[in-house]
């Protein structure tokens, strides 16, 4: 079997990276240490805020791109055979990063769109940062598959951003009442499912029980990472 090594370009934020690696472990059908995914985790917590860069100046965007590229090259040079980036907003930059390196970057957003398309979903609600929402990252990928993605109303989006920045990124578990209000907003808009499209929301979901209405994009990424490294998925996580 080829010597696969997963490179995790993380630190955006650190807790999300930790949760992602736990997702990879949980989803690998392994009975011994040696049967798990070989991984190299780079937690670049000094990465500038991606939403701030996307909604800011061209210089700010360039700074994030260059740092992501430097990190990807570091993982490539260390022998990684595939890269996973557990940060949705950073995917704004990843197609350009991919052009500069020779190993594949798993695209969390496209993989999530494909997963929901296979489930027959037609109106997903996207819970994400302002940067991810305003650049249409999920909307474009879903539209390419004939699916109309829905975003929260402005009031609900403020609650999403508060959950991400005021709660999870600040080291708190997150306020279930905020999430409940956001859920009601998506249901009122006729959504047939919701997407946790920010890895801080993945952390929130890891601490709070959410209904099967939600698909966690980072969980989808973890499954694709296990498969890309030639490992079988645990039965409970198989499609």
ROTORRO-630792 format. One record per residue (C-alpha): x, y, z; residue number from 1. Coordinates in Angstrom, 1 decimal. Layout:
residues N
X:Y:Z:NUM
...
end
This chain:
residues 239
0.0:0.0:0.0:1
1.3:3.5:-0.8:2
2.7:5.5:2.1:3
0.0:8.1:2.5:4
0.4:11.0:4.9:5
-2.3:13.5:5.7:6
-1.2:17.1:6.1:7
-3.6:19.2:8.3:8
-3.3:22.9:7.6:9
-4.9:24.1:10.8:10
-4.9:26.6:13.6:11
-8.0:28.5:12.2:12
-8.9:28.1:15.1:13
-6.8:25.7:17.2:14
-9.8:24.1:18.9:15
-11.4:23.4:15.5:16
-8.1:21.7:14.4:17
-8.2:19.5:17.5:18
-11.8:18.6:16.8:19
-11.0:17.8:13.2:20
-8.2:15.4:14.1:21
-10.6:13.7:16.6:22
-13.1:13.3:13.7:23
-10.4:11.6:11.6:24
-9.6:9.2:14.5:25
-13.2:8.4:15.2:26
-14.0:7.8:11.5:27
-11.0:5.4:10.8:28
-11.8:1.7:11.1:29
-8.7:0.9:13.1:30
-8.0:-1.6:15.8:31
-4.3:-0.7:16.3:32
-2.1:2.4:16.3:33
-0.6:1.3:13.0:34
-4.0:1.1:11.3:35
-4.7:4.8:11.8:36
-4.0:7.7:9.4:37
-0.4:9.0:9.3:38
-0.8:12.7:9.8:39
1.2:15.9:10.2:40
-0.7:18.7:11.9:41
0.4:22.3:11.4:42
-1.5:24.6:13.7:43
-0.8:28.1:12.4:44
-2.7:30.0:14.9:45
-0.9:33.2:13.8:46
-2.8:33.2:10.5:47
-4.6:36.5:10.0:48
-8.4:36.4:10.3:49
-9.8:35.1:7.0:50
-13.1:37.0:7.1:51
-11.3:40.2:7.9:52
-8.9:39.7:5.0:53
-11.7:38.8:2.5:54
-13.8:41.8:3.4:55
-10.7:44.0:3.7:56
-8.0:45.2:1.4:57
-6.3:43.5:-1.4:58
-3.1:43.6:0.6:59
-4.8:41.8:3.5:60
-6.1:39.1:1.1:61
-2.6:38.7:-0.3:62
-1.1:38.2:3.1:63
-3.5:35.4:4.0:64
-2.9:33.7:0.6:65
0.9:33.9:1.0:66
0.8:32.4:4.5:67
-1.6:29.6:3.4:68
0.7:28.8:0.5:69
3.8:28.8:2.7:70
2.1:26.4:5.1:71
0.9:24.1:2.2:72
4.5:24.0:0.8:73
5.8:23.2:4.3:74
3.4:20.2:4.5:75
4.3:19.2:0.9:76
8.0:19.3:1.7:77
7.5:17.2:4.8:78
6.2:14.3:2.7:79
2.4:14.8:3.0:80
0.5:13.3:0.1:81
-2.8:15.1:0.6:82
-3.8:18.3:2.6:83
-7.0:19.0:4.5:84
-7.8:22.5:5.7:85
-10.3:22.6:8.5:86
-11.4:26.2:7.9:87
-14.3:27.0:5.6:88
-13.5:30.6:5.0:89
-9.9:29.9:3.9:90
-11.4:28.0:1.0:91
-11.7:31.4:-0.7:92
-8.0:31.1:-1.3:93
-7.5:27.4:-1.8:94
-8.0:27.0:-5.5:95
-5.1:29.5:-6.0:96
-3.0:27.7:-3.4:97
-3.7:24.4:-5.2:98
-2.2:25.8:-8.4:99
1.2:26.3:-6.7:100
1.6:22.8:-5.1:101
1.7:19.3:-6.6:102
-0.3:17.4:-3.9:103
-4.1:17.6:-3.7:104
-6.0:19.8:-1.3:105
-9.3:18.2:-0.3:106
-12.0:20.8:-0.9:107
-14.4:20.7:2.1:108
-17.1:22.8:0.4:109
-17.2:20.9:-2.8:110
-17.2:17.6:-1.0:111
-20.1:18.8:1.3:112
-22.1:19.9:-1.8:113
-21.6:16.5:-3.4:114
-22.6:14.7:-0.2:115
-25.9:16.7:0.1:116
-26.6:16.3:-3.6:117
-26.3:12.5:-3.2:118
-28.8:12.7:-0.3:119
-31.3:14.5:-2.6:120
-31.3:17.7:-0.6:121
-32.6:20.7:-2.5:122
-32.6:23.7:-0.1:123
-29.7:23.7:2.4:124
-29.3:26.6:4.9:125
-25.7:27.7:5.2:126
-24.3:28.6:8.7:127
-21.0:30.3:8.2:128
-18.9:33.5:8.8:129
-19.7:36.7:7.0:130
-16.7:36.1:4.8:131
-17.9:32.7:3.6:132
-21.5:34.0:3.2:133
-20.7:37.2:1.3:134
-18.2:35.6:-1.1:135
-20.8:32.9:-2.0:136
-18.4:30.0:-1.5:137
-21.2:27.5:-0.6:138
-23.8:29.1:-2.8:139
-21.6:28.7:-5.9:140
-20.7:25.1:-5.2:141
-24.4:24.1:-4.6:142
-25.6:26.1:-7.6:143
-23.2:24.1:-9.8:144
-25.2:21.0:-8.7:145
-28.6:22.6:-9.2:146
-29.2:23.2:-5.5:147
-30.4:26.6:-4.1:148
-28.5:27.4:-0.9:149
-30.1:29.7:1.6:150
-28.4:32.1:4.0:151
-29.7:33.3:7.3:152
-31.5:36.6:7.6:153
-29.3:39.5:8.8:154
-30.5:39.2:12.4:155
-29.8:35.4:12.4:156
-26.4:35.9:10.8:157
-25.4:38.2:13.6:158
-26.2:35.4:16.0:159
-24.1:33.0:13.9:160
-21.2:35.4:14.0:161
-21.6:35.8:17.8:162
-21.6:32.0:18.3:163
-18.4:31.8:16.2:164
-16.4:34.7:17.6:165
-17.9:35.6:21.0:166
-18.4:32.0:22.1:167
-16.3:29.3:20.5:168
-13.2:31.3:19.4:169
-13.3:32.9:22.9:170
-13.1:29.4:24.5:171
-16.7:29.1:25.4:172
-19.0:26.1:24.7:173
-21.5:28.3:22.8:174
-25.0:29.5:23.7:175
-27.7:26.9:22.6:176
-30.4:29.7:22.6:177
-28.5:31.5:19.9:178
-28.4:28.4:17.8:179
-32.0:27.6:18.4:180
-33.0:31.1:17.1:181
-30.8:30.5:14.0:182
-32.4:27.1:13.5:183
-35.9:28.6:13.6:184
-34.8:31.1:10.9:185
-33.7:28.4:8.5:186
-36.9:26.4:9.1:187
-39.0:29.5:8.4:188
-37.1:29.9:5.1:189
-38.1:26.4:4.0:190
-34.7:24.7:4.3:191
-34.7:20.9:4.2:192
-31.3:20.7:5.9:193
-28.6:22.9:7.4:194
-24.8:23.0:6.8:195
-22.4:23.7:9.6:196
-20.1:25.7:7.3:197
-17.7:27.0:9.9:198
-15.4:24.8:11.9:199
-16.2:26.7:15.1:200
-19.8:25.5:14.6:201
-18.3:21.9:14.3:202
-16.9:22.5:17.8:203
-20.2:23.8:19.0:204
-21.9:20.6:17.6:205
-19.4:18.4:19.3:206
-20.5:19.9:22.7:207
-24.2:20.1:22.0:208
-26.7:17.6:20.6:209
-27.9:18.8:17.2:210
-30.7:17.1:15.1:211
-29.9:15.1:12.0:212
-31.2:18.2:10.1:213
-27.5:19.4:10.1:214
-24.6:18.2:8.1:215
-21.2:19.1:9.5:216
-18.8:20.1:6.6:217
-15.8:19.3:8.8:218
-17.1:15.8:9.4:219
-17.4:15.4:5.6:220
-13.8:16.6:5.2:221
-12.7:14.1:7.9:222
-14.3:11.2:6.0:223
-12.7:12.2:2.7:224
-9.4:12.5:4.5:225
-9.6:9.0:5.8:226
-10.5:7.7:2.4:227
-7.8:9.7:0.6:228
-5.2:8.0:2.9:229
-6.4:4.6:1.9:230
-8.1:3.8:5.2:231
-11.5:2.3:5.6:232
-14.3:4.2:7.3:233
-15.9:2.9:10.5:234
-19.2:1.2:9.7:235
-21.2:3.9:11.6:236
-19.7:6.6:9.3:237
-20.1:4.8:6.0:238
-22.5:6.2:3.5:239
end
